[in-house]
Amino acid sequence: MARTPRMAQIEELLAEDPNDAFLRYGLAMEHASASDDTECANVLRDLIARTTAQPYVPAFLQCGQALMRLDRTEEACAVLKEGVEVARRAGDTHAQGEMQGLLSSIE
């Protein structure tokens, strides 16, 4: 899939600060907007792995949704289950509810 100018900008910024969770999430959303769900999921999985100490909760929901669009339901369920637990520990009841609802609809 072709890179957009916005992706290039974000990648330049990430070269300066590779652990910027917000930028990495933005890059994933750019891939989703470009209908590249495979790369979206890859970037989000990388983000999840990089932020284990302070999880970036929205990454779990978006990763689960991208995996569902790719018909990778089993992987989506695993990511969403992990996300529900991460959101619970973070006290993010809204995200927890969203992910639990999505998970319930696909299990």
C-alpha positions as CSV (number, residue, x, y, z in Angstrom):
1,M,0.0,0.0,0.0
2,A,1.3,3.4,-0.9
3,R,2.5,5.7,1.9
4,T,0.6,8.9,2.4
5,P,2.4,12.2,3.0
6,R,1.0,12.1,6.6
7,M,2.5,8.7,7.1
8,A,5.9,10.1,6.0
9,Q,5.6,13.0,8.4
10,I,4.8,10.7,11.3
11,E,7.6,8.3,10.4
12,E,10.0,11.2,10.4
13,L,8.9,12.2,13.9
14,L,9.1,8.6,15.1
15,A,12.7,8.5,13.9
16,E,13.4,11.2,16.4
17,D,11.3,9.6,19.2
18,P,10.5,5.9,18.4
19,N,8.7,5.4,21.7
20,D,6.1,8.2,21.2
21,A,2.9,6.2,21.7
22,F,0.7,9.0,20.4
23,L,2.7,9.2,17.1
24,R,2.8,5.4,16.7
25,Y,-1.0,5.3,17.3
26,G,-1.4,8.0,14.7
27,L,0.6,6.1,12.2
28,A,-1.6,3.0,12.7
29,M,-4.7,5.1,12.2
30,E,-3.2,6.5,8.9
31,H,-2.8,2.9,7.7
32,A,-6.4,2.1,8.7
33,S,-7.5,5.2,6.8
34,A,-5.6,3.9,3.7
35,S,-7.4,0.5,4.1
36,D,-4.1,-1.2,5.0
37,D,-5.4,-3.2,8.0
38,T,-2.4,-5.5,8.0
39,E,0.0,-2.7,8.6
40,C,-2.4,-1.0,11.0
41,A,-2.4,-4.2,13.1
42,N,1.3,-4.6,12.9
43,V,1.9,-1.0,14.1
44,L,-0.6,-1.4,16.9
45,R,1.0,-4.7,18.0
46,D,4.3,-3.0,18.1
47,L,2.8,-0.1,20.1
48,I,1.3,-2.6,22.6
49,A,4.6,-4.3,23.0
50,R,6.5,-1.0,23.5
51,T,4.1,0.3,26.2
52,T,3.7,-2.7,28.5
53,A,4.8,-0.6,31.5
54,Q,2.2,2.1,30.7
55,P,-0.2,0.5,28.2
56,Y,-1.8,2.7,25.5
57,V,-5.3,1.4,26.0
58,P,-6.9,2.6,22.7
59,A,-4.4,0.4,20.8
60,F,-6.0,-2.8,21.9
61,L,-9.5,-1.8,20.6
62,Q,-8.1,-0.6,17.3
63,C,-5.9,-3.6,16.9
64,G,-8.9,-5.9,17.6
65,Q,-11.0,-4.1,15.0
66,A,-8.2,-4.2,12.4
67,L,-7.8,-7.9,13.0
68,M,-11.5,-8.4,12.6
69,R,-11.5,-6.6,9.3
70,L,-8.8,-9.1,8.2
71,D,-11.0,-12.0,9.3
72,R,-8.4,-12.9,12.0
73,T,-11.1,-13.4,14.6
74,E,-9.1,-15.6,17.0
75,E,-6.3,-13.1,17.1
76,A,-8.8,-10.2,17.5
77,C,-10.3,-12.0,20.5
78,A,-6.9,-12.5,22.2
79,V,-6.0,-8.8,21.7
80,L,-9.4,-7.7,23.0
81,K,-9.3,-10.0,26.1
82,E,-5.9,-8.5,26.9
83,G,-7.2,-5.0,26.3
84,V,-10.2,-5.6,28.6
85,E,-7.8,-6.6,31.4
86,V,-5.5,-3.7,30.7
87,A,-8.4,-1.2,30.7
88,R,-9.7,-2.7,33.9
89,R,-6.4,-2.2,35.6
90,A,-6.1,1.3,34.3
91,G,-9.6,2.2,35.6
92,D,-10.8,3.0,32.0
93,T,-14.3,1.6,32.3
94,H,-15.4,3.2,29.0
95,A,-12.7,1.4,27.0
96,Q,-13.2,-1.8,29.0
97,G,-16.9,-1.7,28.1
98,E,-16.3,-1.0,24.4
99,M,-13.8,-3.9,24.1
100,Q,-16.0,-6.3,26.2
101,G,-19.0,-5.4,24.0
102,L,-17.0,-6.1,20.8
103,L,-15.5,-9.2,22.2
104,S,-19.0,-10.5,23.2
105,S,-20.2,-9.9,19.7
106,I,-17.5,-12.1,18.0
107,E,-17.1,-14.9,20.5
